[in-house]
Amino acid sequence: RVKELVEDAKAQGAVVAAGGVPEDGPGYLFPATVLTNVSDGHRIVDEEQFGPVLPVLGFQDDDDAVRRANASPYGLQGSVWTKDLEKGASLAARLEVGTAAVNQA
């Protein structure tokens, strides 16, 4: 499933910044992967993938980021990555998720 979503994203113009190609061998291991040039509407963004793939999306401002995050039907976990921990905590509190984390970038 993860490989299918990555391939779909690449077909829609996503750029693989890291990873993206499973190693040969037994099992279903997929490398940590970072995708850029993706947006809302791409399956890798809109669907739960349960894999080590990070689609990187830009946003206009904090309100845009929170609105888009809360527009998802999923919400088990969310995180805010920032150097400003106070602002991160404020944004995390606005996320409609089961668990919100703040990671100091």
KAUR-V946126 format. One record per pair of residues at least 12 apart in sequence whose ideal C-beta (glycine too) atoms are under 10 Angstrom apart, sorted by the first residue. I is the first residue (numbers start at 1). GAP is how many residues later the second one is. D is the distance in Angstrom with one decimal. If there is no record, write none. Layout:
I,GAP,D ; I,GAP,D
//
This chain:
1,27,9.1 ; 1,29,9.5 ; 1,46,9.0 ; 1,47,9.5 ; 1,48,6.8 ; 1,49,7.3 ; 1,50,7.2 ; 2,20,8.4 ; 2,26,8.2 ; 2,27,9.9 ; 2,28,4.8 ; 2,29,10.0 ; 2,31,8.2 ; 2,42,9.1 ; 2,47,5.6 ; 2,48,7.4 ; 2,49,3.3 ; 2,50,7.7 ; 2,51,6.2 ; 3,17,9.2 ; 3,18,9.0 ; 3,19,6.0 ; 3,25,8.7 ; 3,27,6.4 ; 3,30,9.8 ; 3,48,8.5 ; 3,50,9.7 ; 4,39,8.5 ; 4,40,9.7 ; 4,45,9.4 ; 5,28,10.0 ; 5,30,9.5 ; 5,37,8.7 ; 5,38,5.5 ; 5,39,4.7 ; 5,40,9.5 ; 5,41,9.9 ; 5,42,6.8 ; 5,43,9.8 ; 5,44,5.2 ; 5,45,9.9 ; 5,46,7.5 ; 5,48,7.0 ; 5,50,9.3 ; 6,13,8.6 ; 6,14,5.9 ; 6,15,8.8 ; 6,16,9.1 ; 6,24,7.9 ; 6,27,6.2 ; 6,29,7.1 ; 6,37,9.8 ; 6,38,6.7 ; 6,43,8.6 ; 6,45,8.3 ; 6,47,6.1 ; 6,49,9.6 ; 7,13,9.2 ; 7,37,9.7 ; 8,34,7.5 ; 8,35,5.2 ; 8,36,6.8 ; 8,39,9.6 ; 9,24,9.6 ; 9,26,5.6 ; 9,28,8.8 ; 9,29,5.8 ; 9,33,5.5 ; 9,34,7.1 ; 9,35,4.2 ; 9,36,8.2 ; 9,44,8.4 ; 9,46,7.1 ; 10,25,8.0 ; 10,27,9.7 ; 10,28,9.8 ; 10,34,9.3 ; 11,31,10.0 ; 12,25,8.8 ; 12,26,7.7 ; 12,27,9.0 ; 12,29,8.7 ; 12,30,5.8 ; 12,31,8.5 ; 12,32,8.8 ; 13,23,10.0 ; 13,24,5.6 ; 13,25,8.1 ; 13,26,9.4 ; 13,29,8.9 ; 14,21,4.6 ; 14,22,7.0 ; 14,23,5.4 ; 14,24,4.9 ; 14,25,9.4 ; 14,28,6.9 ; 14,30,7.0 ; 14,31,9.6 ; 14,41,7.5 ; 14,42,9.7 ; 15,19,9.2 ; 15,20,6.9 ; 15,21,4.7 ; 15,22,4.6 ; 15,23,8.5 ; 15,41,9.5 ; 16,17,6.6 ; 16,18,7.5 ; 16,19,6.2 ; 16,20,8.3 ; 16,21,9.7 ; 16,37,9.8 ; 17,16,8.4 ; 17,17,4.3 ; 17,18,6.9 ; 17,19,5.3 ; 17,20,9.2 ; 17,37,9.1 ; 17,39,7.5 ; 18,13,8.1 ; 18,14,6.9 ; 18,15,6.3 ; 18,16,4.4 ; 18,17,8.9 ; 18,18,9.8 ; 18,36,8.8 ; 19,12,4.0 ; 19,13,5.2 ; 19,14,3.4 ; 19,15,6.6 ; 19,16,8.9 ; 19,33,7.6 ; 19,34,7.8 ; 19,35,9.3 ; 20,12,9.6 ; 20,13,4.8 ; 20,14,8.4 ; 20,15,7.6 ; 20,33,8.4 ; 21,12,8.6 ; 28,23,9.3 ; 29,23,9.4 ; 30,19,9.7 ; 30,21,5.5 ; 30,22,6.2 ; 30,23,7.6 ; 31,20,9.9 ; 31,21,7.0 ; 31,22,9.4 ; 32,19,9.4 ; 32,20,4.5 ; 32,21,7.9 ; 32,22,7.8 ; 33,18,8.0 ; 33,19,6.4 ; 33,20,4.5 ; 33,21,7.1 ; 33,22,9.2 ; 34,18,9.7 ; 34,19,7.8 ; 34,20,5.0 ; 34,21,8.2 ; 34,22,6.4 ; 35,18,6.5 ; 35,19,7.0 ; 35,20,4.8 ; 35,21,6.7 ; 35,22,9.6 ; 36,18,9.7 ; 36,19,8.1 ; 36,20,5.0 ; 36,21,8.8 ; 36,22,9.3 ; 37,18,9.4 ; 37,19,8.7 ; 37,20,9.6 ; 37,21,10.0 ; 38,16,10.0 ; 38,17,4.5 ; 38,18,7.2 ; 38,19,6.3 ; 38,20,9.9 ; 39,16,8.8 ; 39,18,6.2 ; 39,19,8.5 ; 39,29,9.8 ; 40,17,7.4 ; 40,28,6.4 ; 40,31,7.9 ; 40,32,9.3 ; 42,13,7.0 ; 42,15,9.1 ; 43,12,9.9 ; 45,12,6.7 ; 45,23,9.3 ; 45,27,8.9 ; 46,25,9.7 ; 46,26,7.5 ; 46,27,9.1 ; 46,28,9.1 ; 47,25,9.8 ; 47,26,10.0 ; 47,27,8.6 ; 48,24,9.2 ; 48,25,9.3 ; 48,26,5.5 ; 48,28,8.5 ; 57,12,9.9 ; 62,18,9.4 ; 62,20,9.9 ; 62,25,7.9 ; 62,28,8.7 ; 62,29,6.0 ; 62,32,8.6 ; 63,28,9.7 ; 63,31,9.0 ; 65,15,8.5 ; 65,26,7.5 ; 65,29,9.5 ; 65,30,9.5 ; 66,12,9.6 ; 66,14,9.3 ; 66,25,6.4 ; 66,26,9.6 ; 66,27,9.9 ; 66,28,4.9 ; 66,29,6.7 ; 66,30,9.0 ; 67,27,9.5 ; 69,22,9.2 ; 69,25,8.7 ; 69,26,5.8 ; 69,27,7.9 ; 69,28,7.9 ; 69,31,9.9 ; 70,24,7.7 ; 70,25,6.7 ; 70,26,4.7 ; 70,27,8.5 ; 71,25,9.5 ; 72,24,8.8 ; 72,25,9.2 ; 74,23,8.6 ; 75,20,7.7 ; 75,21,5.5 ; 75,22,4.3 ; 75,23,6.3 ; 75,24,9.4 ; 75,25,9.6 ; 76,21,6.7 ; 76,22,5.2 ; 76,23,7.3 ; 77,18,9.3 ; 77,20,5.9 ; 77,21,6.3 ; 77,22,4.9 ; 77,23,7.6 ; 77,24,7.2 ; 78,13,9.6 ; 78,14,7.2 ; 78,16,9.8 ; 78,17,4.3 ; 78,18,8.2 ; 78,19,3.9 ; 78,20,8.6 ; 78,21,7.6 ; 78,22,5.2 ; 78,23,7.5 ; 79,12,9.9 ; 79,13,7.5 ; 79,16,8.5 ; 79,18,8.8 ; 79,20,9.0 ; 79,21,7.0 ; 79,22,4.3 ; 79,23,7.1 ; 79,24,5.8 ; 80,12,4.9 ; 80,13,9.6 ; 80,14,9.4 ; 80,15,7.6 ; 80,20,7.3 ; 80,21,7.5 ; 80,22,5.1 ; 80,23,7.2 ; 80,24,10.0 ; 80,25,9.4 ; 81,20,9.3 ; 81,21,8.0 ; 81,22,4.9 ; 81,23,8.1 ; 81,24,4.7 ; 82,20,7.0 ; 82,21,7.8 ; 82,22,7.2 ; 82,23,5.8 ; 83,21,6.6 ; 83,22,5.5 ; 84,18,9.5 ; 84,20,8.9 ; 84,21,9.3 ; 85,17,6.2 ; 85,18,9.5 ; 85,19,6.0 ; 86,16,9.5 ; 87,15,9.1 ; 88,12,9.5 ; 88,13,9.1 ; 88,14,3.9 ; 88,15,7.8 ; 88,16,7.7 ; 88,17,8.9 ; 89,13,5.6 ; 90,12,9.5
//
